[in-house]
Amino acid sequence: MRGLLLGDDARVAAWAFKTFQLHPTPYNSAIGVVDSDGKLVGAGLYQNFNGSNIEGSYYGRSTLTAGIVRALIRGAQAFGPSRLTVVTAKKNRRLIRALQRIGFKLEGAQRRYYGHRDCARNTGVRLVMFREQIDLIAGKNTAAQSSHLG
C-alpha cells in the first residue's frame, strides 16, 4: 500500500536528487510517494511554472500507477496551469502509451535531451495535457482512469 507525502517539498526533492543521481534543479513543489512503512519510494516534482505551463517529473522505480498519476495531476492543478508538460525517454514506449491513454498528447521529440550525442537513447518525447483534461482527471475518478499504467 502506498501513500502520499505532502508539504515536505525539500525532503522529497533532496531524496529524488540523491537517489537518482540528478543535478539539483529549482522546483516549485514536490509530492512524495511513500510505502507502508513511510519510506520514500517515489517523487513528483513540479518545475518551471511560468503562469501557464508547469513541467512535471516523476522519479520512482516501478511505483507509478494511474492513481499516483491522478494525484500528481491534482497537484499540478493547484498551480492553475493551461498545460502540464512531461518529458520521458523515447525508448520508454510503455509509459508514453499509458500517458496518452489518460489524456496526454504527443507534442514532439527533443533530441539530445538526455545526453550530448544525437541518438535515440538521448532523445526525449514531450507530452502535454491541457487544462480541460487536467480538470477532468483531477476532479473525477472513472473506471478507465483507475486501471494501472501499462
N, C-alpha and C positions, 0 to 999 in steps of 0.2 A: 504494500500500500504506500502510495506517495502523497505528499502534501506540498503546499507552497510556503515559502518563506518571504514575507512581505516586510518592507520597512527597514531592511538591513542591507541597503544597496552596497555599501563599501565592502562588507564581508563577502557578499555574493560575487561582486566583481573581482575582488582580490583572489578568491578561490578559483574563478574561471581563468584568470590570467596565469596563476601559478600552475594549476592542474593541466592546462592545455598549452603551456609554454607560449603564451601570447604576449606580444608587446603591449604593455598597458596603454590604453587609449581613453580619452574622455568619454563619459557616458552620461545620459540624462537620468536613467533609473535602471534598476535591476530587480529581477524576481528570481528567487532560488527555488529549486525543486529538492525536497528532502525525502529520504527513505523513512521507514517506520521507526528508526532509531534517532531521527532528527539530523542525520548526517547529510551534508550537501552532496547531491549526485547530478545536478544539472543547474544551469544558469541561463536565464534570458536577459539580454542586455538591450536597452533602447539607447540609440545613439543618434547624434546629428539632427536633432529636431530643429527645423527651420521655420516653423509656423504652419507648414502644410504637409511636410513629409517627415516621417520618423523611420529610422532604419532599425530593424530588429535582427538580433543574432541569438543563436542558441548553442550552448555547449553542454554535452552530456552524452556519454556512451550508452546507447540502447535504452534511453529513458524518454524519448519523445513520443507522446501519444496524441491522439486527437484531442483529448481532454486538456492536456498541457498546452497544445496549440491554441485552443479556445481561451484558456486562461491568459496566455501571452497576448492574444488579440485583444482581450478585455483590458489588459494593462496598457496596450498601445492606445486604446480608445480614450483613455484618461487624458491624453495629450490633445484630443480633438483634431486629429490629422485628416487631411484629404486623402492621404495614401500611406500605406505601410509597405516598406520595401525590404526584401530579403535577398541575399546572395548566397548561393551554395555552389559547390563544385559541380562542374559539368558531368563528371563521372557518377555523381550521386543521383542517378535516374529515378530510383525508387522514391526518394524524398521529393524530387521535382514533380513526379506524377501525383504523389499524395497531396502536395501543396496545391497543385492545380485542381484536384478533386474537391478541395474545400473552398476554392474560390480565388486563389492567386492566379494572376495572368502572367504569361511569359512576356517579358519586356525586351530581353536581348542577352547577348553574351558579352562578357568583359574579359578580353584577352589579357594575359599576364597579371591577372588579379591576385593569384596566389604565388607568384614567383617571377624571376627575371627572364626565363626562357619562354618563347612563344610556342606553347604546346597544349594539347588537350588537358593534361594534368594541371596546368596553371590557369585554366580558363574557368571563370565564374559565370553562373547563369543568374541573371537578375529577374526576380518575380515581384509583382506588385499586387496589392489588394487595395481597392478604393473604398472610400468612406461608407457607401451604401452596404457593401459586403461586410465591412468591419462591424457596422452597427447590427446587421442581421445575425452574424455569428456570435458577437458578444452578448446579444440580447436574447437569443433563442438557442435551444438545445434540441435539435431534431434527431431522429434515428440515424439519418445519413451522416450527421456530424459526429455521432458518438462512436463510430467504428474506429478501430486503431489505425494509425497511419501505416500505409503499405509497406 
